[in-house]
């Protein structure tokens, strides 16, 4: 009974905020992926073409992720500055990608003139895009200086949205292959890696902080105000919420502890949501003339399944007082309802094989 009473800590502000944020980000990522696909179809912009995974690439992702984990586990102190610099560039790019549609919409609504001001990397930049780029660089700079968890979360959310928008799954067959492989990957690195490597590799990598290259440069040059620059940074590869958010603290934790959820635990289910959302959109166009054909969309079953799986993962962590592989709960809770519902509707074959790729999709080369 005492164990069940611990589940009330799911109602703590930090837990509720994490759950709501993760669900909204996952759905927003799928929605932005659908909009981005429509933009590519409409503009036929080859430079913005997305990556569509095939079977071999789906198999390579868990292997590449495992290699990255081991590199970060053994050599993180050596590559920390490089990883932080690369993350800063990726964060600025993702921030620009996520805010661009809102800037364009605002410009259209206000009827503002937006002349081209320069060219960069064979692409023309308008004045509004230049201002947005400066804002994105300033935001990343603020994160480097302060290391604040809110900025960390903002950048992480943008990276998740950009990833789901640019990496596509062609059908449920490839989706099942990818999710099952990552399901095994998550379980192994959380539950069994300590037997082989002497420590929980996943937890060690997820909780370690990166060195701040800005702090290092400022220190070497003896610049004033050095104490204001964060020496260590939480990289925006996860959502973090202080457990003392609004004063709520889970027993057994200190006030400086954080509740964490990796970006992969949003991005991977987000790819599934993007796939079924695209399928729903295709079906709604086919049935637009049939007013009697009212159907619940697959995406809502997947969203509800994601929320249930996330709550189950957090509950398991609270009851066991140990880290849990979130995909252990998220993969069955999202993939299961979609496959079951499509089988009942006799649409599993159509969803399994997928539709033809849009003309401007380009294959992903694994060459470095």
Secondary structure as the mmCIF struct_conf table of DSSP 4:
data_model
#
loop_
_struct_conf.conf_type_id
_struct_conf.id
_struct_conf.beg_label_comp_id
_struct_conf.beg_label_asym_id
_struct_conf.beg_label_seq_id
_struct_conf.end_label_comp_id
_struct_conf.end_label_asym_id
_struct_conf.end_label_seq_id
HELX_RH_AL_P HELX_RH_AL_P1 UNK A 2 UNK A 5
HELX_RH_3T_P HELX_RH_3T_P1 UNK A 6 UNK A 11
BEND BEND1 UNK A 12 UNK A 12
HELX_RH_AL_P HELX_RH_AL_P2 UNK A 13 UNK A 43
HELX_RH_3T_P HELX_RH_3T_P2 UNK A 46 UNK A 48
HELX_LH_PP_P HELX_LH_PP_P1 UNK A 49 UNK A 50
STRN STRN1 UNK A 51 UNK A 53
HELX_RH_AL_P HELX_RH_AL_P3 UNK A 55 UNK A 110
TURN_TY1_P TURN_TY1_P1 UNK A 111 UNK A 111
STRN STRN2 UNK A 116 UNK A 120
TURN_TY1_P TURN_TY1_P2 UNK A 121 UNK A 122
STRN STRN3 UNK A 123 UNK A 126
HELX_RH_AL_P HELX_RH_AL_P4 UNK A 127 UNK A 146
HELX_RH_AL_P HELX_RH_AL_P5 UNK A 149 UNK A 166
STRN STRN4 UNK A 167 UNK A 169
BEND BEND2 UNK A 171 UNK A 171
HELX_RH_AL_P HELX_RH_AL_P6 UNK A 172 UNK A 187
HELX_RH_PI_P HELX_RH_PI_P1 UNK A 188 UNK A 192
HELX_RH_AL_P HELX_RH_AL_P7 UNK A 193 UNK A 197
BEND BEND3 UNK A 198 UNK A 199
HELX_RH_AL_P HELX_RH_AL_P8 UNK A 201 UNK A 207
HELX_LH_PP_P HELX_LH_PP_P2 UNK A 208 UNK A 209
STRN STRN5 UNK A 210 UNK A 211
HELX_RH_AL_P HELX_RH_AL_P9 UNK A 213 UNK A 220
TURN_TY1_P TURN_TY1_P3 UNK A 221 UNK A 222
TURN_TY1_P TURN_TY1_P4 UNK A 224 UNK A 225
HELX_RH_3T_P HELX_RH_3T_P3 UNK A 226 UNK A 228
BEND BEND4 UNK A 229 UNK A 229
BEND BEND5 UNK A 231 UNK A 231
STRN STRN6 UNK A 232 UNK A 233
BEND BEND6 UNK A 236 UNK A 237
STRN STRN7 UNK A 238 UNK A 242
TURN_TY1_P TURN_TY1_P5 UNK A 243 UNK A 244
HELX_RH_3T_P HELX_RH_3T_P4 UNK A 245 UNK A 247
TURN_TY1_P TURN_TY1_P6 UNK A 251 UNK A 252
TURN_TY1_P TURN_TY1_P7 UNK A 255 UNK A 256
STRN STRN8 UNK A 258 UNK A 262
TURN_TY1_P TURN_TY1_P8 UNK A 263 UNK A 263
HELX_RH_AL_P HELX_RH_AL_P10 UNK A 264 UNK A 286
TURN_TY1_P TURN_TY1_P9 UNK A 287 UNK A 289
TURN_TY1_P TURN_TY1_P10 UNK A 291 UNK A 292
HELX_RH_AL_P HELX_RH_AL_P11 UNK A 298 UNK A 320
TURN_TY1_P TURN_TY1_P11 UNK A 321 UNK A 321
BEND BEND7 UNK A 322 UNK A 322
TURN_TY1_P TURN_TY1_P12 UNK A 326 UNK A 326
HELX_RH_AL_P HELX_RH_AL_P12 UNK A 327 UNK A 344
TURN_TY1_P TURN_TY1_P13 UNK A 345 UNK A 346
HELX_RH_AL_P HELX_RH_AL_P13 UNK A 348 UNK A 353
HELX_LH_PP_P HELX_LH_PP_P3 UNK A 355 UNK A 358
TURN_TY1_P TURN_TY1_P14 UNK A 359 UNK A 360
STRN STRN9 UNK A 362 UNK A 362
HELX_LH_PP_P HELX_LH_PP_P4 UNK A 363 UNK A 365
#
